[in-house]
Amino acid sequence: MNRLIRMFSTSIGRKLVMAVTGLILFVWLLGHMLGNMALFQGADSLNSYAAWLQGHPSLWVMRTSMLLVLAVHIYVALTLAMENRIARSSGYAVRTFQTSGSSRYMVITGGIVVFFLIYHILHFTLGVVTPEFHDGVDAAGNHDVYSMVVRSFQNPVLAGSYIVAMLLIGTHLLHATRSMFQTVGVNHESYNGTIRIFSQIAVALFVIGNCSMPILVLAGVIGLETR
């Protein structure tokens, strides 16, 4: 325990914590996306998946764990950003300035990610954004998540906001995945190209997968008539 505390007290240790928590969050986001893609299989599939998820005994354990991981990730990111800002104001080398600039960029895009997560919860979990679509029930008695999602994404403003948010989140994830490998020591000219390609593919799948849902609804490929 003392070793972990000492590690967290160093800049390198906090960067490692941020890398690990970031990886956990990215894997969770990918899993969340794959679950939501039940939308492509129709109302029964998505509503059944949502009902299974809501009734799962470990749901709140998972949610609480992810909130804790997110809180640690945000805290460490802000701490490192403040350290870089202090170092820059001290007039050290140009390398410090570059690191600080990158840190500020990640804080901004990270703030967008947090804002979107809050908005997403208010929209689809709590029904605050579109309350008129939130309380529907399908023929099986399950919460009609399918209709809620389709009706929401039929609104160009809501659909567009999700698409823009995914693109911005993608920019954050792209830089974050590259930084993560460097932080954990996976950084060598012989495989940096592979790491870069892997990062681009993983982030592209995330962005395309999430953007495809509002785009296909807007295009009429997915609609209430395709239930």
MONORLIN-V949865 format. One record per run of one state. SS is the DSSP state (A for helix, B for strand, O for the rest). FROM is the first residue (numbers start at 1). LEN is the number of residues. Records with the same first field share a line. If there is no record, write none. Layout:
SS->FROM-LEN ; FROM-LEN
This chain:
O->1-1 ; 9-2 ; 42-1 ; 56-3 ; 90-4 ; 126-5 ; 134-3 ; 138-5 ; 144-1 ; 154-2 ; 184-8 ; 219-5 ; 227-1
A->2-7 ; 11-31 ; 43-13 ; 59-31 ; 94-32 ; 131-3 ; 145-9 ; 156-28 ; 192-27 ; 224-3
B->137-1 ; 143-1
